[in-house]
Amino acid sequence: MNANAKILELNDVHTYYGAIHALKGVLLTVGEGEIVTLLGANGAGKSTTLRSISGLNRPRKGTIQFQGQDITQTPAHNVVKRGIAQSPEGRKLFPRMSVTENLEMGAFQRSDKAGIREDMDRVFTLFPRLAERKSQKAGTMSGGEQQMCAIGRALMARPKLLLLDEPSMGLAPIFVEKIFEIVKEINEQGTPILLVEQNALMALDAADRGYVLETGKIALEGPAKELRSNEQVRRTYLGEE
């Protein structure tokens, strides 16, 4: 892992929703091969950070660089083309389409049929449960299975950077552990990951580094192990006294 080679760099990013100043000068990097987690309370700006990177909410100030190229004003579909794929909060699958059709939607900008087949096999290897349900309508599956499908769909874009927004939200504990095992496996196969996650303990266990976002600003950053033993983090995010 060469974390010195930055694949993603946010520099003084300010993003607004109308008059609401959601991100106030965010500085953040993801290195090659890293899992970086972004922690924070509801409304701290975590999803807005991901949406800013994805091109869904363009910053008014600051820059976002991906592989050394400025993508701050790049439209969302071109951000995907560049190699950033997101598994969104709430999964947002196409409920009436089958698992296979949902996965194919992740590859809609690709035309390399052999590569798409290869990636479909890879998703089914990572998520054997999806292989069993490949012709089932996505909307009829459990929350955990839908989450697997959402991550699989993002992988079908063959991303150079994977953004995961709340992958464990609303899942049974057994599924949470499984999802995090797979997140680590995806990373070990060479994909850097920026992970937004309410379950701070699982996130810090999986990540190399972390950032804590408070009301649109980075309040803390450091190696995941250090954040895990930080008193403020333990009290606020790990529920420890």
SEGU-734729 format. One record per residue (C-alpha): residue in one letter; x, y, z. Coordinates in nm, 4 decimals. Each point is the difference from the previous one (the first is absolute). Layout:
BEGIN
{r = a&X = X&Y = Y&Z = Z}
...
//
This chain:
BEGIN
{r = m&X = 0.0000&Y = 0.0000&Z = 0.0000}
{r = n&X = 0.1398&Y = 0.3363&Z = -0.1001}
{r = a&X = -0.2095&Y = 0.2423&Z = 0.1999}
{r = n&X = 0.2389&Y = 0.2793&Z = -0.0992}
{r = a&X = -0.1381&Y = -0.0121&Z = -0.3522}
{r = k&X = -0.3273&Y = 0.1876&Z = 0.0473}
{r = i&X = -0.2795&Y = -0.1202&Z = -0.2229}
{r = l&X = -0.2468&Y = 0.2561&Z = 0.1420}
{r = e&X = 0.0595&Y = 0.3423&Z = 0.1500}
{r = l&X = -0.2596&Y = 0.2495&Z = 0.1265}
{r = n&X = 0.1450&Y = 0.3431&Z = 0.0670}
{r = d&X = -0.2028&Y = 0.2677&Z = 0.1830}
{r = v&X = -0.3322&Y = -0.1291&Z = -0.1381}
{r = h&X = -0.3083&Y = 0.2147&Z = 0.0692}
{r = t&X = -0.3338&Y = -0.1466&Z = -0.1115}
{r = y&X = -0.3431&Y = 0.1566&Z = 0.0434}
{r = y&X = -0.3636&Y = -0.1115&Z = -0.0179}
{r = g&X = -0.1568&Y = 0.3292&Z = -0.1034}
{r = a&X = 0.0928&Y = 0.2367&Z = 0.2821}
{r = i&X = 0.1090&Y = -0.2799&Z = 0.2358}
{r = h&X = 0.3780&Y = -0.0224&Z = 0.0313}
{r = a&X = 0.0358&Y = -0.3803&Z = 0.0286}
{r = l&X = 0.3771&Y = -0.0475&Z = -0.0431}
{r = k&X = 0.2274&Y = 0.2691&Z = 0.1406}
{r = g&X = 0.3503&Y = -0.0507&Z = -0.1313}
{r = v&X = 0.0375&Y = -0.3790&Z = 0.0008}
{r = l&X = 0.3540&Y = -0.1346&Z = -0.0467}
{r = l&X = 0.0206&Y = -0.3736&Z = -0.0576}
{r = t&X = 0.2167&Y = -0.2511&Z = -0.1886}
{r = v&X = -0.0237&Y = -0.3665&Z = -0.0964}
{r = g&X = 0.3235&Y = -0.1790&Z = -0.0897}
{r = e&X = 0.0451&Y = -0.2881&Z = -0.2439}
{r = g&X = -0.1146&Y = -0.3226&Z = 0.1651}
{r = e&X = -0.1453&Y = 0.1634&Z = 0.3112}
{r = i&X = -0.3323&Y = -0.0295&Z = 0.1791}
{r = v&X = -0.0777&Y = 0.3439&Z = 0.1409}
{r = t&X = -0.3067&Y = 0.0496&Z = 0.2180}
{r = l&X = -0.1990&Y = 0.3170&Z = 0.0540}
{r = l&X = -0.1804&Y = 0.0126&Z = 0.3349}
{r = g&X = -0.2448&Y = 0.2542&Z = 0.1356}
{r = a&X = -0.3478&Y = 0.0522&Z = 0.1380}
{r = n&X = -0.3075&Y = 0.0257&Z = -0.2216}
{r = g&X = 0.0114&Y = 0.3276&Z = -0.1912}
{r = a&X = 0.3778&Y = 0.0424&Z = 0.0427}
{r = g&X = 0.0500&Y = 0.0004&Z = -0.3781}
{r = k&X = 0.1199&Y = -0.3563&Z = -0.0665}
{r = s&X = -0.2393&Y = -0.0779&Z = -0.2869}
{r = t&X = 0.0503&Y = 0.3525&Z = -0.1370}
{r = t&X = 0.3737&Y = -0.0718&Z = -0.0176}
{r = l&X = -0.0677&Y = -0.3117&Z = -0.2085}
{r = r&X = -0.2510&Y = 0.1863&Z = -0.2176}
{r = s&X = 0.2570&Y = 0.2746&Z = -0.0589}
{r = i&X = 0.2575&Y = -0.2579&Z = -0.1132}
{r = s&X = -0.2582&Y = -0.1742&Z = -0.2229}
{r = g&X = -0.0911&Y = 0.3232&Z = -0.1778}
{r = l&X = -0.3557&Y = 0.0024&Z = 0.1374}
{r = n&X = 0.0577&Y = 0.3125&Z = 0.2145}
{r = r&X = 0.2654&Y = 0.2214&Z = -0.1500}
{r = p&X = 0.2094&Y = 0.1974&Z = 0.2484}
{r = r&X = -0.0125&Y = 0.3792&Z = -0.0231}
{r = k&X = 0.3576&Y = 0.0259&Z = 0.1204}
{r = g&X = 0.3031&Y = -0.2283&Z = 0.0274}
{r = t&X = 0.1220&Y = -0.2853&Z = -0.2198}
{r = i&X = -0.0476&Y = -0.3745&Z = -0.0307}
{r = q&X = 0.2810&Y = -0.1865&Z = -0.1721}
{r = f&X = -0.0185&Y = -0.3607&Z = -0.1134}
{r = q&X = 0.3144&Y = -0.1694&Z = -0.1305}
{r = g&X = 0.1578&Y = 0.3437&Z = -0.0258}
{r = q&X = -0.2825&Y = 0.1446&Z = -0.2156}
{r = d&X = -0.2386&Y = 0.2727&Z = 0.1147}
{r = i&X = -0.3552&Y = -0.1441&Z = 0.0008}
{r = t&X = -0.1670&Y = 0.2759&Z = 0.2068}
{r = q&X = -0.2393&Y = 0.1015&Z = -0.2790}
{r = t&X = -0.0170&Y = -0.3351&Z = -0.1803}
{r = p&X = -0.3577&Y = -0.1251&Z = -0.0649}
{r = a&X = -0.0985&Y = -0.3108&Z = 0.1978}
{r = h&X = -0.0089&Y = -0.2408&Z = -0.2990}
{r = n&X = 0.3557&Y = 0.1035&Z = -0.0932}
{r = v&X = 0.1153&Y = -0.0499&Z = 0.3595}
{r = v&X = -0.1208&Y = -0.3614&Z = -0.0299}
{r = k&X = 0.1803&Y = -0.0296&Z = -0.3335}
{r = r&X = 0.3186&Y = 0.1248&Z = 0.1657}
{r = g&X = -0.0218&Y = -0.2871&Z = 0.2470}
{r = i&X = -0.1928&Y = 0.1088&Z = 0.3117}
{r = a&X = -0.3031&Y = -0.2133&Z = 0.0878}
{r = q&X = -0.2336&Y = 0.0436&Z = 0.2951}
{r = s&X = -0.2236&Y = -0.2360&Z = 0.1921}
{r = p&X = -0.2519&Y = 0.2549&Z = 0.1298}
{r = e&X = -0.1662&Y = 0.0277&Z = 0.3386}
{r = g&X = -0.3311&Y = -0.1870&Z = -0.0087}
{r = r&X = 0.1306&Y = -0.2232&Z = -0.2830}
{r = k&X = -0.2287&Y = 0.1499&Z = -0.2683}
{r = l&X = -0.0370&Y = -0.3161&Z = -0.2065}
{r = f&X = -0.2519&Y = -0.0423&Z = -0.2808}
{r = p&X = -0.2515&Y = -0.2102&Z = 0.1994}
{r = r&X = -0.1869&Y = -0.1516&Z = -0.2955}
{r = m&X = 0.3140&Y = -0.1004&Z = -0.1851}
{r = s&X = 0.1821&Y = -0.3243&Z = 0.0700}
{r = v&X = 0.3300&Y = -0.0197&Z = 0.1878}
{r = t&X = 0.1830&Y = -0.0603&Z = -0.3299}
{r = e&X = -0.1700&Y = 0.2988&Z = -0.1658}
{r = n&X = 0.0916&Y = 0.2239&Z = 0.2950}
{r = l&X = 0.3612&Y = -0.1131&Z = -0.0261}
{r = e&X = -0.0009&Y = 0.0630&Z = -0.3745}
{r = m&X = -0.1104&Y = 0.3589&Z = 0.0691}
{r = g&X = 0.3313&Y = 0.0498&Z = 0.1802}
{r = a&X = 0.1812&Y = -0.0747&Z = -0.3266}
{r = f&X = -0.2216&Y = 0.2139&Z = -0.2244}
{r = q&X = 0.2909&Y = 0.2182&Z = -0.1157}
{r = r&X = 0.2118&Y = -0.2986&Z = -0.0956}
{r = s&X = 0.0071&Y = -0.1871&Z = -0.3284}
{r = d&X = 0.2618&Y = -0.2686&Z = 0.0767}
{r = k&X = -0.2309&Y = -0.3008&Z = 0.0101}
{r = a&X = 0.2667&Y = -0.2477&Z = 0.1145}
{r = g&X = 0.1085&Y = 0.2356&Z = 0.2811}
{r = i&X = -0.3599&Y = 0.0524&Z = 0.1113}
{r = r&X = -0.0531&Y = -0.3788&Z = 0.0141}
{r = e&X = 0.3208&Y = -0.0355&Z = 0.1997}
{r = d&X = -0.1113&Y = 0.2680&Z = 0.2479}
{r = m&X = -0.3445&Y = -0.1584&Z = 0.0317}
{r = d&X = 0.1733&Y = -0.3274&Z = 0.0944}
{r = r&X = 0.2161&Y = 0.1906&Z = 0.2487}
{r = v&X = -0.3104&Y = 0.1527&Z = 0.1655}
{r = f&X = -0.1659&Y = -0.3423&Z = 0.0210}
{r = t&X = 0.3205&Y = -0.1422&Z = 0.1553}
{r = l&X = 0.0140&Y = 0.2818&Z = 0.2573}
{r = f&X = -0.3745&Y = -0.0308&Z = 0.0677}
{r = p&X = -0.1067&Y = -0.3654&Z = -0.0486}
{r = r&X = -0.3460&Y = 0.0941&Z = 0.1297}
{r = l&X = -0.0504&Y = 0.2256&Z = -0.3054}
{r = a&X = 0.0951&Y = -0.2881&Z = -0.2282}
{r = e&X = -0.2813&Y = -0.2044&Z = 0.1575}
{r = r&X = -0.2455&Y = 0.2849&Z = -0.0582}
{r = k&X = 0.1206&Y = 0.1327&Z = -0.3347}
{r = s&X = -0.3441&Y = -0.0117&Z = -0.1650}
{r = q&X = -0.1919&Y = 0.1196&Z = 0.3086}
{r = k&X = -0.1436&Y = 0.3536&Z = 0.0046}
{r = a&X = 0.2296&Y = 0.2181&Z = 0.2092}
{r = g&X = -0.2904&Y = 0.1531&Z = 0.1935}
{r = t&X = -0.1022&Y = -0.3388&Z = 0.1416}
{r = m&X = 0.3357&Y = -0.0720&Z = 0.1677}
{r = s&X = 0.0996&Y = 0.0684&Z = 0.3615}
{r = g&X = 0.1776&Y = 0.3235&Z = 0.0938}
{r = g&X = 0.3350&Y = -0.1771&Z = 0.0249}
{r = e&X = -0.0381&Y = -0.1603&Z = -0.3415}
{r = q&X = -0.1008&Y = 0.3349&Z = -0.1508}
{r = q&X = 0.3115&Y = 0.1574&Z = 0.1518}
{r = m&X = 0.2134&Y = -0.2704&Z = -0.1594}
{r = c&X = -0.1683&Y = 0.0721&Z = -0.3326}
{r = a&X = 0.0647&Y = 0.3758&Z = 0.0353}
{r = i&X = 0.3710&Y = -0.0584&Z = 0.0686}
{r = g&X = 0.0135&Y = -0.2535&Z = -0.2837}
{r = r&X = -0.1583&Y = 0.2515&Z = -0.2374}
{r = a&X = 0.2658&Y = 0.2593&Z = 0.0907}
{r = l&X = 0.2720&Y = -0.2600&Z = -0.0635}
{r = m&X = -0.1402&Y = -0.0645&Z = -0.3484}
{r = a&X = 0.1309&Y = 0.3428&Z = -0.1004}
{r = r&X = 0.3486&Y = -0.1437&Z = 0.0739}
{r = p&X = 0.0802&Y = 0.2976&Z = 0.2238}
{r = k&X = 0.3454&Y = 0.1333&Z = 0.0809}
{r = l&X = -0.1606&Y = 0.1453&Z = 0.3140}
{r = l&X = -0.3097&Y = -0.1338&Z = 0.1766}
{r = l&X = -0.2206&Y = 0.2300&Z = 0.2100}
{r = l&X = -0.2159&Y = -0.1826&Z = 0.2554}
{r = d&X = -0.2751&Y = 0.1981&Z = 0.1728}
{r = e&X = -0.1322&Y = -0.1675&Z = 0.3182}
{r = p&X = 0.0355&Y = -0.3622&Z = -0.1183}
{r = s&X = -0.1110&Y = -0.1453&Z = 0.3356}
{r = m&X = -0.3035&Y = 0.2220&Z = 0.0558}
{r = g&X = -0.3069&Y = -0.1930&Z = 0.1117}
{r = l&X = 0.1652&Y = -0.3409&Z = -0.0301}
{r = a&X = -0.0041&Y = -0.2900&Z = 0.2456}
{r = p&X = 0.3350&Y = -0.0423&Z = 0.1832}
{r = i&X = 0.0854&Y = -0.3192&Z = -0.1922}
{r = f&X = -0.0344&Y = 0.1892&Z = -0.3292}
{r = v&X = 0.2041&Y = 0.2942&Z = 0.1312}
{r = e&X = 0.2948&Y = -0.2323&Z = 0.0681}
{r = k&X = -0.0345&Y = -0.1615&Z = -0.3419}
{r = i&X = -0.0141&Y = 0.3367&Z = -0.1786}
{r = f&X = 0.3151&Y = 0.1180&Z = 0.1770}
{r = e&X = 0.1833&Y = -0.3238&Z = -0.0823}
{r = i&X = -0.0836&Y = 0.0591&Z = -0.3652}
{r = v&X = 0.1034&Y = 0.3685&Z = 0.0192}
{r = k&X = 0.3432&Y = -0.1140&Z = 0.1219}
{r = e&X = 0.0178&Y = -0.2646&Z = -0.2722}
{r = i&X = -0.0834&Y = 0.2550&Z = -0.2740}
{r = n&X = 0.2762&Y = 0.2219&Z = 0.1379}
{r = e&X = 0.2488&Y = -0.2891&Z = 0.0121}
{r = q&X = -0.0773&Y = -0.0639&Z = -0.3673}
{r = g&X = 0.1358&Y = 0.3499&Z = -0.0678}
{r = t&X = -0.2894&Y = 0.2488&Z = 0.0203}
{r = p&X = 0.0420&Y = 0.3017&Z = 0.2308}
{r = i&X = -0.3151&Y = 0.0798&Z = 0.1991}
{r = l&X = -0.1460&Y = 0.3116&Z = 0.1608}
{r = l&X = -0.2479&Y = -0.1242&Z = 0.2574}
{r = v&X = -0.2742&Y = 0.2025&Z = 0.1705}
{r = e&X = -0.1370&Y = -0.2023&Z = 0.2884}
{r = q&X = -0.2101&Y = 0.0491&Z = 0.3153}
{r = n&X = 0.1476&Y = -0.3136&Z = 0.1573}
{r = a&X = 0.3238&Y = 0.1708&Z = 0.1054}
{r = l&X = 0.1480&Y = -0.3073&Z = 0.1656}
{r = m&X = -0.0308&Y = -0.2197&Z = -0.3104}
{r = a&X = 0.1177&Y = 0.2852&Z = -0.2228}
{r = l&X = 0.3125&Y = 0.0707&Z = 0.2065}
{r = d&X = 0.0790&Y = -0.3730&Z = 0.0158}
{r = a&X = -0.0132&Y = -0.0224&Z = -0.3791}
{r = a&X = 0.1688&Y = 0.3310&Z = -0.0875}
{r = d&X = 0.3625&Y = 0.1086&Z = -0.0258}
{r = r&X = -0.0798&Y = 0.3630&Z = 0.0790}
{r = g&X = -0.2995&Y = 0.2041&Z = 0.1029}
{r = y&X = -0.1455&Y = 0.3485&Z = 0.0101}
{r = v&X = -0.2639&Y = 0.1333&Z = 0.2392}
{r = l&X = -0.2341&Y = 0.2560&Z = -0.1521}
{r = e&X = -0.1903&Y = 0.2447&Z = 0.2210}
{r = t&X = -0.2445&Y = 0.2512&Z = -0.1518}
{r = g&X = 0.1786&Y = 0.0046&Z = -0.3347}
{r = k&X = 0.3565&Y = 0.0218&Z = 0.1315}
{r = i&X = 0.2662&Y = -0.2632&Z = 0.0648}
{r = a&X = 0.0362&Y = -0.0068&Z = 0.3795}
{r = l&X = 0.2442&Y = -0.2916&Z = 0.0319}
{r = e&X = 0.2079&Y = -0.2167&Z = -0.2299}
{r = g&X = 0.2601&Y = -0.2711&Z = 0.0364}
{r = p&X = 0.0777&Y = -0.3721&Z = -0.0176}
{r = a&X = -0.3102&Y = -0.2067&Z = 0.0787}
{r = k&X = 0.1688&Y = -0.1602&Z = 0.3040}
{r = e&X = 0.0722&Y = 0.3437&Z = 0.1492}
{r = l&X = -0.3550&Y = 0.1227&Z = -0.0591}
{r = r&X = -0.1331&Y = -0.3154&Z = 0.1607}
{r = s&X = 0.1867&Y = 0.0770&Z = 0.3213}
{r = n&X = -0.0773&Y = 0.3748&Z = -0.0107}
{r = e&X = -0.2113&Y = 0.0946&Z = 0.3004}
{r = q&X = -0.2294&Y = 0.2370&Z = -0.1925}
{r = v&X = -0.0638&Y = -0.2620&Z = -0.2708}
{r = r&X = -0.0624&Y = -0.2716&Z = 0.2587}
{r = r&X = -0.2527&Y = 0.2146&Z = 0.1845}
{r = t&X = -0.1798&Y = 0.1472&Z = -0.2985}
{r = y&X = 0.0090&Y = -0.2770&Z = -0.2616}
{r = l&X = 0.0752&Y = -0.3246&Z = 0.1807}
{r = g&X = -0.2486&Y = 0.0601&Z = 0.2832}
{r = e&X = 0.2615&Y = -0.0538&Z = 0.2674}
{r = e&X = 0.0093&Y = 0.1971&Z = 0.3246}
//
